[in-house]
Amino acid sequence: MLPKNAAPRIVVLKGDRLYGDLISRHIKDLWRNADVQVFQLGFDALDSIQARVPDLFITGVKIDDMDGLEHLEPFIETALPILVLTSRKEARTFDLLRSIRYDGLYDGHAEGMENLPTALQQVIQRRLYVSPTMLPNLKRPKNITLDALTEKEQMVLSVIGDGSDDQQAAERLRLSPYTVNTHRKAIMAKLKLHHKGQLMLYALQNGYIWVSAQRIHYPGFQRSLQATAGAAKVAPTERASA
C-alpha cells in the first residue's frame, strides 16, 4: 500500500470535467503529494503519457475524440496500471473491454466514491479490482477449461491472477521467478490468452480469485495449500505403514 506522503503521477481522462476534478480531489485525499493531470480529450492525455509515463492511468469509456476504447489500445502490451471508470453495462461496452487490457473496473454509479481509495491502491500496485456490479457482465471465455492445466499451473494461476508479477508470486509460492514465468507462459499458451488483463479476468471468472471491496481472496490458492498440508500430514503415516 502506498503511504499517505507518496507522490505518484496520475493521469485522469474523463469527458465530464467536473467528475474528473472530483476524482482528482479524492486522489489528493489519498496521496497528498500526488501529481494529478485531468484531461477531457484522449489525444491530450495520450500526449501527456507519451511525454512521461505515469504511475496510474484512470479513464472513462466514452471519450469524445476517441473511437470506442482506442485510447487504451497503445497500452495492451505495457505494464501501465489502468483503472477504467464506467457504469455502462451494455453488451458493446464489454465487447470493447474484452479487447483491451486494464487492471481495474470501477462502477462509480453503484459504489460512489466510498470504495475508490481501495480501487486506486490495488490498481496502482498492479492488482485487480472489479466492482461487484460488473462481475455478472464479465462472461467466461468460450471453449476453454482448466482441464488443460497441471496442478502446479493451477496453483500459479491462483496467485498471478491478481496481477502479481513473477517476483511477487515467487515469494508467495516459494518458487524461483524463472519457474513462475515458465508456468505463466504455459498457462497463457494453453488458455489462448494474450496479455495480463485477460489472464486476470480469466482467474476472476473461474473462481481462482474473488474480489470484494475489502480485499482479494484466493480460494484456488487456499484449496491448493490445504491439499498440500493434508498430503504432508498423511505422508508420515503412509511411510510408517510401508
C-alpha positions in Angstrom: 0.0 0.0 0.0 1.4 3.4 -1.0 1.8 5.7 2.1 -0.1 9.0 2.5 3.1 11.0 1.6 3.7 9.1 -1.7 3.9 11.3 -4.8 2.5 9.2 -7.7 2.0 10.7 -11.1 -1.6 10.1 -12.2 -3.4 10.9 -15.5 -7.2 11.1 -15.4 -9.2 11.1 -18.7 -12.9 11.8 -18.3 -15.2 13.6 -20.7 -17.0 15.2 -17.7 -14.6 17.8 -16.3 -16.4 18.1 -13.0 -16.3 14.4 -12.5 -12.6 14.4 -13.4 -11.9 17.1 -10.8 -13.8 15.1 -8.2 -11.6 12.1 -8.8 -8.6 14.3 -8.6 -9.7 15.6 -5.2 -10.1 12.0 -3.9 -6.7 11.1 -5.2 -5.2 14.1 -3.3 -7.0 13.0 -0.1 -5.4 9.6 -0.5 -1.9 10.8 -1.6 -1.4 14.5 -0.7 1.7 14.9 -2.9 0.2 13.2 -5.9 0.8 14.9 -9.3 -2.6 14.7 -11.0 -3.4 15.8 -14.5 -7.0 15.8 -15.7 -7.9 15.7 -19.4 -11.2 15.7 -21.3 -9.7 14.7 -24.7 -8.0 11.5 -25.5 -5.2 12.9 -27.6 -4.2 15.3 -24.9 -4.0 12.5 -22.3 -2.0 10.3 -24.7 0.4 13.1 -25.4 1.0 13.6 -21.7 1.5 9.8 -21.2 3.9 9.6 -24.1 6.0 12.6 -22.7 6.2 11.0 -19.3 4.7 7.6 -18.3 2.5 8.0 -15.2 2.2 5.6 -12.3 -1.6 5.2 -13.0 -4.0 6.0 -15.8 -7.6 6.5 -14.9 -10.1 6.7 -17.8 -13.7 6.6 -18.7 -15.2 4.6 -21.6 -16.7 7.3 -23.7 -14.2 9.9 -24.8 -15.4 12.5 -27.4 -12.3 12.4 -29.7 -11.8 8.6 -29.5 -13.4 5.8 -31.4 -14.5 3.2 -28.8 -11.6 2.4 -26.5 -8.8 3.2 -28.9 -7.2 5.4 -26.3 -6.4 2.2 -24.4 -5.0 0.2 -27.4 -1.5 1.6 -27.1 -1.1 0.0 -23.6 -2.2 -3.6 -24.3 1.4 -4.8 -24.2 2.6 -2.4 -21.5 2.7 -2.6 -17.7 1.0 0.8 -17.1 -1.7 0.3 -14.4 -5.1 1.3 -15.8 -8.4 1.9 -13.9 -11.5 2.1 -16.1 -14.4 4.1 -14.6 -17.8 3.3 -16.1 -21.3 2.4 -15.1 -22.2 1.2 -18.6 -23.4 -2.4 -18.8 -24.5 -2.8 -22.4 -23.0 -5.7 -24.4 -21.0 -3.4 -26.7 -19.1 -1.9 -23.8 -18.0 -5.3 -22.5 -17.1 -6.5 -26.0 -14.8 -3.5 -26.2 -13.4 -4.1 -22.7 -12.5 -7.7 -23.7 -10.3 -6.5 -26.5 -8.0 -4.3 -24.4 -6.0 -4.5 -21.2 -7.0 -2.9 -17.8 -6.3 -3.6 -14.2 -9.4 -2.3 -12.6 -13.1 -1.7 -13.5 -14.9 0.7 -11.2 -18.7 1.3 -11.2 -18.9 4.8 -9.8 -22.7 4.9 -10.0 -23.1 1.8 -7.8 -20.1 2.3 -5.5 -20.0 6.1 -5.4 -16.6 7.4 -4.1 -16.6 5.2 -1.0 -14.5 2.4 -2.4 -12.5 4.4 -4.8 -9.4 4.6 -2.5 -9.4 0.8 -2.3 -9.5 0.6 -6.1 -6.8 3.1 -6.5 -4.5 1.4 -4.0 -4.9 -2.0 -5.6 -4.6 -0.9 -9.2 -1.6 1.3 -8.8 0.1 -1.8 -7.3 -1.0 -3.7 -10.4 -3.6 -5.8 -8.5 -7.0 -6.4 -9.9 -10.1 -4.5 -8.7 -13.6 -5.1 -10.2 -16.8 -3.6 -8.8 -19.2 -6.4 -7.8 -21.9 -5.0 -10.0 -19.6 -5.6 -13.1 -18.9 -9.2 -12.4 -22.1 -10.7 -14.0 -21.2 -8.9 -17.3 -17.8 -10.5 -17.5 -18.7 -13.6 -19.4 -16.4 -16.6 -19.3 -14.2 -17.3 -22.3 -15.7 -20.0 -24.6 -14.2 -23.4 -25.2 -11.6 -23.0 -22.5 -11.4 -25.2 -19.4 -8.9 -25.7 -16.7 -8.5 -29.4 -17.7 -5.5 -28.4 -19.8 -3.6 -27.1 -16.8 -1.5 -29.1 -14.5 -2.0 -28.9 -10.7 1.1 -26.7 -10.4 -0.1 -24.4 -13.2 -3.5 -24.1 -11.5 -1.8 -23.1 -8.2 0.4 -20.5 -10.1 -2.8 -19.2 -11.8 -4.5 -18.6 -8.5 -1.6 -16.4 -7.4 -0.7 -14.4 -10.6 -4.4 -14.0 -11.3 -4.5 -10.8 -9.2 -1.8 -9.2 -11.4 1.2 -10.2 -9.2 4.5 -10.1 -11.1 6.9 -13.1 -11.2 8.9 -11.9 -8.2 5.8 -11.3 -6.0 4.3 -14.7 -7.0 7.6 -16.4 -6.4 7.8 -15.2 -2.9 4.3 -16.5 -2.1 4.7 -19.8 -3.8 8.3 -20.3 -2.7 9.5 -20.8 -6.2 12.0 -19.0 -8.4 10.8 -16.1 -10.5 12.1 -18.0 -13.6 9.9 -21.0 -12.7 6.8 -18.8 -12.2 7.5 -17.1 -15.5 7.7 -20.5 -17.2 4.4 -21.5 -15.7 2.9 -18.2 -16.7 3.8 -18.6 -20.3 2.5 -22.2 -20.4 -0.8 -21.1 -18.8 -1.3 -18.3 -21.3 -0.5 -20.5 -24.2 -2.8 -23.3 -23.1 -5.7 -20.9 -22.4 -5.1 -18.8 -25.5 -4.6 -15.6 -23.5 -2.5 -12.8 -24.9 -1.9 -10.3 -22.1 -2.1 -9.9 -18.3 -5.5 -8.4 -18.4 -7.0 -11.4 -20.0 -5.3 -13.7 -17.5 -6.5 -11.7 -14.5 -10.1 -11.8 -15.8 -9.9 -15.5 -16.5 -8.7 -16.2 -12.9 -11.6 -14.0 -11.6 -14.3 -15.5 -13.8 -13.2 -19.1 -13.0 -13.1 -18.6 -9.2 -9.4 -18.6 -8.7 -9.6 -15.2 -7.1 -12.6 -13.4 -5.6 -12.8 -9.6 -5.3 -14.6 -7.8 -2.5 -14.4 -4.1 -1.5 -12.2 -5.0 1.4 -9.6 -7.4 -0.1 -8.8 -10.0 -2.8 -9.5 -13.6 -1.8 -7.7 -16.6 -3.2 -10.0 -19.7 -2.9 -8.0 -21.6 -5.5 -4.7 -20.9 -3.8 -6.2 -21.8 -0.4 -7.6 -25.1 -1.7 -4.1 -26.0 -3.1 -2.4 -25.1 0.2 -4.9 -27.2 2.2 -4.4 -30.1 -0.2 -0.6 -29.8 0.2 -0.9 -29.6 4.0 -3.2 -32.6 4.0 -0.7 -34.6 2.0 2.1 -33.7 4.3 0.1 -35.0 7.3 -0.7 -38.2 5.6 2.8 -38.9 4.3 4.5 -39.9 7.6 1.7 -42.5 8.3 2.0 -43.9 4.9 5.8 -44.3 5.3 5.3 -45.9 8.7 2.8 -48.5 7.4 5.1 -49.2 4.4 
